[in-house]
Amino acid sequence: MDDLVFSVQVSGRARCAAELARLCTAFGLVPILSPTLSPGTDRYMARCAPPRPEPVPAWEPDG
């Protein structure tokens, strides 16, 4: 499993959400942390990552 994560940190919640959406759309990422106030910074942080692959079902022979 890859631990690749992208972060956005800006001063406003709406802008953070917009930048998160922009990253997700541009690079096919999925949000993993919605805009959250970062303690001590007065800034909002959000994160996104590549989507996890769907599990492949076990093969079962017919019959």
N, CA, C and O atoms as CSV, one atom per row, in Angstrom:
chain,resi,resn,atom,element,x,y,z
A,1,MET,N,N,0.842,-1.184,0.000
A,1,MET,CA,C,0.000,0.000,0.000
A,1,MET,C,C,0.879,1.235,0.000
A,1,MET,O,O,1.817,1.334,0.790
A,2,ASP,N,N,0.589,2.143,-0.851
A,2,ASP,CA,C,1.350,3.376,-0.950
A,2,ASP,C,C,0.789,4.403,0.024
A,2,ASP,O,O,-0.425,4.510,0.196
A,3,ASP,N,N,1.677,5.154,0.655
A,3,ASP,CA,C,1.252,6.159,1.634
A,3,ASP,C,C,1.331,7.568,1.068
A,3,ASP,O,O,1.516,8.521,1.825
A,4,LEU,N,N,1.197,7.723,-0.234
A,4,LEU,CA,C,1.278,9.025,-0.882
A,4,LEU,C,C,0.064,9.869,-0.510
A,4,LEU,O,O,-1.077,9.448,-0.700
A,5,VAL,N,N,0.321,11.075,0.024
A,5,VAL,CA,C,-0.736,11.992,0.446
A,5,VAL,C,C,-0.354,13.400,0.003
A,5,VAL,O,O,0.806,13.796,0.109
A,6,PHE,N,N,-1.334,14.156,-0.495
A,6,PHE,CA,C,-1.141,15.551,-0.871
A,6,PHE,C,C,-1.903,16.421,0.119
A,6,PHE,O,O,-3.025,16.092,0.503
A,7,SER,N,N,-1.295,17.531,0.534
A,7,SER,CA,C,-1.927,18.430,1.504
A,7,SER,C,C,-2.125,19.810,0.915
A,7,SER,O,O,-1.349,20.261,0.073
A,8,VAL,N,N,-3.181,20.475,1.373
A,8,VAL,CA,C,-3.472,21.870,1.040
A,8,VAL,C,C,-3.574,22.598,2.367
A,8,VAL,O,O,-4.223,22.108,3.291
A,9,GLN,N,N,-2.945,23.759,2.477
A,9,GLN,CA,C,-3.074,24.553,3.692
A,9,GLN,C,C,-3.157,26.024,3.301
A,9,GLN,O,O,-2.217,26.587,2.740
A,10,VAL,N,N,-4.295,26.631,3.606
A,10,VAL,CA,C,-4.532,28.045,3.286
A,10,VAL,C,C,-5.310,28.697,4.429
A,10,VAL,O,O,-5.753,28.018,5.356
A,11,SER,N,N,-5.469,30.009,4.354
A,11,SER,CA,C,-6.068,30.748,5.465
A,11,SER,C,C,-7.592,30.659,5.550
A,11,SER,O,O,-8.141,30.937,6.616
A,12,GLY,N,N,-8.292,30.290,4.499
A,12,GLY,CA,C,-9.754,30.246,4.547
A,12,GLY,C,C,-10.299,28.859,4.262
A,12,GLY,O,O,-9.763,28.133,3.426
A,13,ARG,N,N,-11.378,28.489,4.967
A,13,ARG,CA,C,-11.987,27.161,4.789
A,13,ARG,C,C,-12.527,26.964,3.368
A,13,ARG,O,O,-12.318,25.906,2.773
A,14,ALA,N,N,-13.217,27.969,2.820
A,14,ALA,CA,C,-13.785,27.839,1.476
A,14,ALA,C,C,-12.685,27.674,0.429
A,14,ALA,O,O,-12.806,26.854,-0.481
A,15,ARG,N,N,-11.617,28.452,0.562
A,15,ARG,CA,C,-10.514,28.331,-0.397
A,15,ARG,C,C,-9.826,26.976,-0.259
A,15,ARG,O,O,-9.420,26.382,-1.258
A,16,CYS,N,N,-9.693,26.490,0.957
A,16,CYS,CA,C,-9.091,25.178,1.183
A,16,CYS,C,C,-9.921,24.098,0.482
A,16,CYS,O,O,-9.371,23.220,-0.183
A,17,ALA,N,N,-11.244,24.167,0.635
A,17,ALA,CA,C,-12.134,23.206,-0.016
A,17,ALA,C,C,-12.025,23.304,-1.533
A,17,ALA,O,O,-12.023,22.284,-2.223
A,18,ALA,N,N,-11.935,24.520,-2.053
A,18,ALA,CA,C,-11.819,24.713,-3.500
A,18,ALA,C,C,-10.508,24.152,-4.032
A,18,ALA,O,O,-10.489,23.510,-5.082
A,19,GLU,N,N,-9.421,24.387,-3.321
A,19,GLU,CA,C,-8.117,23.874,-3.764
A,19,GLU,C,C,-8.050,22.358,-3.652
A,19,GLU,O,O,-7.441,21.697,-4.493
A,20,LEU,N,N,-8.675,21.807,-2.617
A,20,LEU,CA,C,-8.748,20.352,-2.483
A,20,LEU,C,C,-9.500,19.757,-3.668
A,20,LEU,O,O,-9.054,18.770,-4.252
A,21,ALA,N,N,-10.629,20.347,-4.023
A,21,ALA,CA,C,-11.416,19.872,-5.164
A,21,ALA,C,C,-10.629,19.989,-6.465
A,21,ALA,O,O,-10.698,19.109,-7.323
A,22,ARG,N,N,-9.884,21.078,-6.602
A,22,ARG,CA,C,-9.070,21.279,-7.807
A,22,ARG,C,C,-8.006,20.189,-7.937
A,22,ARG,O,O,-7.815,19.634,-9.019
A,23,LEU,N,N,-7.312,19.881,-6.833
A,23,LEU,CA,C,-6.303,18.820,-6.862
A,23,LEU,C,C,-6.920,17.466,-7.191
A,23,LEU,O,O,-6.389,16.707,-8.002
A,24,CYS,N,N,-8.034,17.181,-6.557
A,24,CYS,CA,C,-8.695,15.893,-6.795
A,24,CYS,C,C,-9.114,15.743,-8.255
A,24,CYS,O,O,-8.933,14.681,-8.851
A,25,THR,N,N,-9.671,16.800,-8.825
A,25,THR,CA,C,-10.111,16.758,-10.220
A,25,THR,C,C,-8.923,16.665,-11.175
A,25,THR,O,O,-8.938,15.862,-12.108
A,26,ALA,N,N,-7.913,17.467,-10.950
A,26,ALA,CA,C,-6.770,17.524,-11.860
A,26,ALA,C,C,-5.951,16.235,-11.876
A,26,ALA,O,O,-5.411,15.857,-12.916
A,27,PHE,N,N,-5.857,15.559,-10.728
A,27,PHE,CA,C,-4.962,14.408,-10.636
A,27,PHE,C,C,-5.667,13.099,-10.308
A,27,PHE,O,O,-5.001,12.098,-10.042
A,28,GLY,N,N,-6.995,13.080,-10.319
A,28,GLY,CA,C,-7.729,11.847,-10.053
A,28,GLY,C,C,-7.576,11.364,-8.616
A,28,GLY,O,O,-7.540,10.159,-8.369
A,29,LEU,N,N,-7.485,12.296,-7.665
A,29,LEU,CA,C,-7.310,11.956,-6.260
A,29,LEU,C,C,-8.652,11.933,-5.542
A,29,LEU,O,O,-9.662,12.387,-6.079
A,30,VAL,N,N,-8.652,11.405,-4.333
A,30,VAL,CA,C,-9.858,11.395,-3.509
A,30,VAL,C,C,-9.557,12.084,-2.180
A,30,VAL,O,O,-8.469,11.915,-1.629
A,31,PRO,N,N,-10.513,12.859,-1.659
A,31,PRO,CA,C,-10.292,13.532,-0.381
A,31,PRO,C,C,-10.200,12.518,0.758
A,31,PRO,O,O,-10.957,11.547,0.799
A,32,ILE,N,N,-9.272,12.751,1.677
A,32,ILE,CA,C,-9.172,11.881,2.858
A,32,ILE,C,C,-9.267,12.682,4.159
A,32,ILE,O,O,-9.426,12.101,5.232
A,33,LEU,N,N,-9.172,14.012,4.070
A,33,LEU,CA,C,-9.356,14.887,5.227
A,33,LEU,C,C,-10.010,16.164,4.733
A,33,LEU,O,O,-9.426,16.898,3.935
A,34,SER,N,N,-11.215,16.430,5.202
A,34,SER,CA,C,-11.899,17.663,4.798
A,34,SER,C,C,-11.226,18.859,5.478
A,34,SER,O,O,-10.502,18.680,6.456
A,35,PRO,N,N,-11.456,20.074,4.973
A,35,PRO,CA,C,-10.806,21.249,5.554
A,35,PRO,C,C,-11.016,21.330,7.069
A,35,PRO,O,O,-12.145,21.370,7.559
A,36,THR,N,N,-9.911,21.353,7.781
A,36,THR,CA,C,-9.904,21.349,9.236
A,36,THR,C,C,-8.966,22.434,9.726
A,36,THR,O,O,-7.871,22.601,9.190
A,37,LEU,N,N,-9.387,23.167,10.738
A,37,LEU,CA,C,-8.540,24.220,11.298
A,37,LEU,C,C,-7.315,23.587,11.940
A,37,LEU,O,O,-7.434,22.732,12.818
A,38,SER,N,N,-6.149,24.008,11.499
A,38,SER,CA,C,-4.887,23.489,12.013
A,38,SER,C,C,-4.521,24.250,13.287
A,38,SER,O,O,-4.334,25.466,13.236
A,39,PRO,N,N,-4.416,23.572,14.417
A,39,PRO,CA,C,-4.151,24.254,15.691
A,39,PRO,C,C,-2.860,25.077,15.663
A,39,PRO,O,O,-1.822,24.620,15.184
A,40,GLY,N,N,-2.953,26.289,16.182
A,40,GLY,CA,C,-1.782,27.150,16.292
A,40,GLY,C,C,-1.370,27.866,15.028
A,40,GLY,O,O,-0.421,28.650,15.051
A,41,THR,N,N,-2.057,27.621,13.920
A,41,THR,CA,C,-1.657,28.250,12.658
A,41,THR,C,C,-2.700,29.207,12.107
A,41,THR,O,O,-2.383,30.045,11.263
A,42,ASP,N,N,-3.943,29.097,12.571
A,42,ASP,CA,C,-5.057,29.892,12.044
A,42,ASP,C,C,-5.226,29.674,10.544
A,42,ASP,O,O,-5.638,30.577,9.817
A,43,ARG,N,N,-4.903,28.456,10.090
A,43,ARG,CA,C,-5.043,28.069,8.681
A,43,ARG,C,C,-5.794,26.747,8.617
A,43,ARG,O,O,-5.811,25.975,9.576
A,44,TYR,N,N,-6.414,26.501,7.468
A,44,TYR,CA,C,-7.126,25.252,7.254
A,44,TYR,C,C,-6.271,24.301,6.444
A,44,TYR,O,O,-5.561,24.708,5.524
A,45,MET,N,N,-6.350,23.015,6.803
A,45,MET,CA,C,-5.607,21.982,6.093
A,45,MET,C,C,-6.578,20.924,5.595
A,45,MET,O,O,-7.546,20.582,6.275
A,46,ALA,N,N,-6.308,20.413,4.407
A,46,ALA,CA,C,-7.077,19.307,3.837
A,46,ALA,C,C,-6.100,18.371,3.147
A,46,ALA,O,O,-5.005,18.778,2.760
A,47,ARG,N,N,-6.497,17.125,2.998
A,47,ARG,CA,C,-5.608,16.143,2.364
A,47,ARG,C,C,-6.375,15.293,1.361
A,47,ARG,O,O,-7.584,15.086,1.473
A,48,CYS,N,N,-5.613,14.801,0.362
A,48,CYS,CA,C,-6.163,13.890,-0.628
A,48,CYS,C,C,-5.082,12.877,-1.000
A,48,CYS,O,O,-3.897,13.084,-0.736
A,49,ALA,N,N,-5.512,11.785,-1.613
A,49,ALA,CA,C,-4.600,10.700,-1.963
A,49,ALA,C,C,-5.123,9.969,-3.194
A,49,ALA,O,O,-6.283,10.133,-3.572
A,50,PRO,N,N,-4.265,9.161,-3.820
A,50,PRO,CA,C,-4.757,8.341,-4.927
A,50,PRO,C,C,-5.815,7.363,-4.417
A,50,PRO,O,O,-5.738,6.899,-3.280
A,51,PRO,N,N,-6.805,7.049,-5.259
A,51,PRO,CA,C,-7.837,6.099,-4.828
A,51,PRO,C,C,-7.235,4.718,-4.601
A,51,PRO,O,O,-6.283,4.318,-5.271
A,52,ARG,N,N,-7.801,4.014,-3.657
A,52,ARG,CA,C,-7.353,2.638,-3.408
A,52,ARG,C,C,-7.959,1.733,-4.469
A,52,ARG,O,O,-9.125,1.896,-4.829
A,53,PRO,N,N,-7.187,0.786,-4.970
A,53,PRO,CA,C,-7.738,-0.120,-5.987
A,53,PRO,C,C,-8.823,-1.019,-5.394
A,53,PRO,O,O,-8.779,-1.386,-4.219
A,54,GLU,N,N,-9.783,-1.358,-6.229
A,54,GLU,CA,C,-10.850,-2.260,-5.810
A,54,GLU,C,C,-10.261,-3.666,-5.646
A,54,GLU,O,O,-9.446,-4.094,-6.463
A,55,PRO,N,N,-10.667,-4.377,-4.607
A,55,PRO,CA,C,-10.168,-5.755,-4.454
A,55,PRO,C,C,-10.685,-6.642,-5.581
A,55,PRO,O,O,-11.815,-6.480,-6.040
A,56,VAL,N,N,-9.874,-7.554,-6.010
A,56,VAL,CA,C,-10.248,-8.488,-7.071
A,56,VAL,C,C,-10.872,-9.715,-6.416
A,56,VAL,O,O,-10.256,-10.340,-5.553
A,57,PRO,N,N,-12.103,-10.065,-6.826
A,57,PRO,CA,C,-12.733,-11.243,-6.197
A,57,PRO,C,C,-11.969,-12.529,-6.529
A,57,PRO,O,O,-11.344,-12.647,-7.583
A,58,ALA,N,N,-12.038,-13.464,-5.621
A,58,ALA,CA,C,-11.380,-14.754,-5.837
A,58,ALA,C,C,-12.011,-15.456,-7.033
A,58,ALA,O,O,-13.222,-15.373,-7.238
A,59,TRP,N,N,-11.200,-16.139,-7.814
A,59,TRP,CA,C,-11.680,-16.856,-8.982
A,59,TRP,C,C,-12.341,-18.139,-8.547
A,59,TRP,O,O,-11.801,-18.888,-7.733
A,60,GLU,N,N,-13.517,-18.386,-9.095
A,60,GLU,CA,C,-14.237,-19.645,-8.816
A,60,GLU,C,C,-14.587,-20.291,-10.137
A,60,GLU,O,O,-15.226,-19.665,-10.982
A,61,PRO,N,N,-14.181,-21.523,-10.326
A,61,PRO,CA,C,-14.494,-22.204,-11.599
A,61,PRO,C,C,-15.999,-22.440,-11.732
A,61,PRO,O,O,-16.699,-22.638,-10.739
A,62,ASP,N,N,-16.480,-22.414,-12.963
A,62,ASP,CA,C,-17.902,-22.700,-13.231
A,62,ASP,C,C,-18.157,-24.196,-13.058
A,62,ASP,O,O,-17.323,-25.036,-13.393
A,63,GLY,N,N,-19.336,-24.493,-12.524
A,63,GLY,CA,C,-19.768,-25.871,-12.491
A,63,GLY,C,C,-19.560,-26.518,-11.236
A,63,GLY,O,O,-19.889,-27.694,-11.086
